[in-house]
Amino acid sequence: MMNLLFLLMFFISVILCAYLLKRYNKSVREQNRKRSQPLPPIGNLNADLTSEIENKDKKISDFKIHIPTASKNPSHWRQLALEMRKKNQMEPALTLCKSKFPLYTAYREATLILKSILQNDGLSQAKIQRTLSQLYKIAAIAELIYMKKSAEGKLLPDRLKSVDITLLDKIPFDYNELGYLELPLLKMQDTRLLVSYWGEPAKHDSPRKLYMSHFIKLIS
């Protein structure tokens, strides 16, 4: 019985070895056949590489087309100003806004930057006074041009093209005469700060009413 089992295991081992040897020989022949094949012509190889490069360039080009280009966005400067403000780069952000005057949004963004500066702790009294003066003047100029709160006639935007905006800084805005109620860019928190440093104004009036003569000289 043991001899029969031994013979059976021997025959199975022989058959398995023969099968594995046959598989190995077949694999070797297949590799030799592939190695013996000639390489493709150089011209075809170059054509294939060129085609592949062109396909890649097309994919890159198509990808770029779908990327929204920030420079084509007319309000891109506002996003830049916002990012600068978040990084506490107040002066560059303010300079950027001033370069966009006389856009009303530029005046508004400039006031937001100045308000952020005033929220910083440790400002000297001189710095606070200078920042308040800038905030007040910018709010007054914006209302002088656009009349957002007053019911008087508004200046057409085309008229601003012939105006040197920097000359508006020379208008002698008087806090005691102009006040703050007619300046919509100044909010309640801003006016409380103004009053705490400058006191209550004698009256409140519209910038256009008080400084119309100065304004006419500038736009004429």
BELZIGI-V896791 format. One record per residue. PHI is phi in radians with two decimals (999 if undefined). OMEGA is omega in radians with two decimals (NA if undefined). D_FIRST is the distance of its C-alpha to the first C-alpha in Angstrom with 2 decimals. Layout:
PHI;OMEGA;D_FIRST
PHI;OMEGA;D_FIRST
//
This chain:
999;3.13;0.00
-1.16;3.13;3.80
-1.10;3.13;5.43
-1.12;3.12;5.22
-1.14;3.12;6.41
-1.11;3.13;8.70
-1.08;3.14;10.06
-1.11;3.12;10.81
-1.15;3.13;12.66
-1.12;-3.13;14.39
-1.10;3.12;15.73
-1.10;3.12;16.94
-1.13;3.13;18.71
-1.10;-3.14;20.35
-1.10;-3.14;21.60
-1.13;3.11;22.97
-1.11;3.14;24.72
-1.12;-3.13;26.24
-1.14;-3.13;27.53
-1.14;3.10;29.09
-1.12;3.11;30.67
-1.11;3.11;32.18
-1.10;-3.13;33.66
-1.15;-3.13;35.13
-1.09;3.13;36.73
-1.14;3.14;38.24
-1.13;3.12;39.73
-1.11;3.12;41.30
-1.08;-3.13;42.84
-1.13;3.12;44.33
-1.15;3.11;45.95
-1.12;3.14;47.37
-1.13;-3.14;48.82
-1.17;-3.14;50.60
-1.16;-3.10;52.02
-1.37;-3.13;53.39
-1.26;-3.13;55.47
-1.27;3.07;59.22
-1.23;3.10;60.90
-1.17;3.12;63.31
-0.99;-3.12;66.97
-1.04;-3.13;69.02
-1.05;3.13;71.43
-1.14;3.13;68.80
-1.10;3.10;67.38
-1.10;3.14;70.85
-1.12;3.14;71.39
-1.13;3.12;68.20
-1.13;3.13;69.18
-1.08;3.13;72.72
-1.07;-3.13;71.46
-1.15;3.12;69.20
-1.11;3.13;72.11
-1.09;3.12;74.43
-1.10;3.12;72.01
-1.13;3.12;71.75
-1.07;3.13;75.57
-1.13;3.12;75.98
-1.10;3.12;73.63
-1.13;3.14;75.59
-1.10;3.12;78.85
-1.10;-3.14;77.78
-1.16;-3.12;76.70
-1.15;-3.11;80.09
-1.07;-3.06;81.94
-1.53;3.10;80.51
-1.42;3.10;81.34
-1.20;-3.12;84.59
-1.40;-3.06;86.97
-1.15;-3.08;88.91
-1.17;3.12;91.87
-1.45;3.14;92.52
-1.49;-3.09;92.90
-1.09;-3.14;96.62
-1.73;-3.11;95.89
-1.05;-3.12;93.57
-1.08;3.13;96.21
-1.17;3.10;96.04
-1.13;3.10;92.32
-1.10;3.13;93.03
-1.09;3.13;95.79
-1.12;3.13;93.52
-1.12;3.10;90.81
-1.10;-3.12;93.45
-1.13;3.12;94.79
-1.14;3.13;91.33
-1.56;3.13;91.02
1.15;3.06;94.51
-1.66;-2.96;95.93
-1.23;-3.08;99.13
-1.12;3.07;101.63
-1.06;3.13;99.62
-1.14;3.13;98.92
-1.16;3.10;102.62
-1.09;3.11;103.59
-1.08;3.13;101.21
-1.10;-3.13;102.78
-1.13;3.11;106.28
-1.21;-3.14;105.42
-1.75;3.02;104.76
-1.04;0.25;108.15
-1.76;3.05;109.83
-1.07;-3.14;106.74
-1.11;3.11;106.97
-1.09;3.12;103.28
-1.20;3.07;103.95
-1.10;-3.12;106.71
-1.12;3.13;104.46
-1.12;3.12;101.55
-1.11;3.12;103.99
-1.15;3.12;105.23
-1.13;3.11;101.67
-1.14;3.14;101.09
-1.13;3.08;104.35
-1.14;3.10;103.45
-1.15;3.10;100.13
-1.09;-3.11;102.03
-1.18;3.13;104.32
-1.43;-3.14;101.35
-1.27;3.09;100.37
-1.39;3.06;101.31
1.45;3.09;103.43
-1.24;3.07;105.64
-1.25;3.11;109.05
-1.07;3.13;112.11
-1.13;3.13;113.16
-1.15;3.12;109.77
-1.10;-3.12;109.95
-1.12;3.13;113.48
-1.14;-3.13;112.58
-1.18;3.08;109.51
-1.07;3.14;111.51
-1.08;3.10;114.21
-1.10;-3.13;111.68
-1.04;-3.10;110.08
-1.14;-3.10;113.45
-1.15;-3.14;114.76
-1.12;3.10;111.68
-1.11;-3.14;111.77
-1.22;3.14;115.49
-1.12;3.14;115.14
-1.05;3.14;112.33
-1.28;3.09;114.52
-1.05;-3.10;117.56
-1.39;-2.93;115.79
-1.77;3.08;113.70
0.88;-3.12;115.63
-1.24;-3.07;112.56
-1.82;-3.09;114.50
-1.32;-3.14;118.07
-1.57;-3.13;119.27
-1.24;-3.14;121.38
-1.08;-3.10;120.71
-1.65;3.08;117.72
-1.34;3.11;117.74
-1.20;-3.11;115.97
-0.98;-3.13;113.03
-1.10;3.14;114.49
-1.15;-3.09;117.54
-1.26;-3.09;115.38
-1.13;-3.12;114.56
-1.72;-3.08;118.02
-1.79;3.00;118.04
-1.42;-3.02;117.33
-1.05;-3.12;115.13
-1.12;3.13;115.77
-1.20;3.14;119.43
-1.12;3.12;118.44
-1.16;-3.09;117.75
-1.48;3.11;121.48
-1.19;-3.06;122.44
-1.42;3.12;123.80
-1.12;-3.11;121.75
-1.90;-3.10;123.43
-1.04;-3.11;121.24
-1.19;3.13;124.27
-1.62;-3.07;125.45
-1.46;-3.11;122.19
1.20;-3.08;120.15
-2.41;-3.07;116.54
-1.19;-3.12;116.57
-1.73;-3.14;116.86
-2.05;-3.02;113.95
-1.14;3.11;110.75
-1.32;3.06;108.47
-1.68;3.14;109.50
-1.63;-3.04;107.65
-1.02;3.14;108.68
-1.09;3.14;106.85
-1.19;-3.12;108.56
-1.18;3.07;112.00
-1.10;3.12;111.56
-1.19;3.10;110.81
-1.04;-3.11;113.85
-1.13;-3.13;116.10
-1.15;-3.14;114.82
-1.78;-3.03;115.90
-1.93;-3.09;118.79
1.41;3.10;120.09
-1.31;3.11;120.91
-1.23;3.14;122.64
-1.17;-3.14;126.17
-2.78;3.10;125.05
-2.23;-3.10;122.35
-2.61;3.14;122.94
-1.50;3.10;121.34
-1.03;-3.13;120.84
-1.16;3.14;122.24
-1.17;-3.06;125.42
-1.32;-2.99;126.07
-2.13;3.13;125.16
-1.04;-3.10;125.90
-1.11;3.10;128.58
-1.11;-3.09;126.20
-1.15;-3.14;123.57
-1.09;3.14;125.98
-1.10;-3.11;127.02
-1.27;-3.05;123.40
-1.61;-3.13;122.49
-1.47;NA;125.80
//
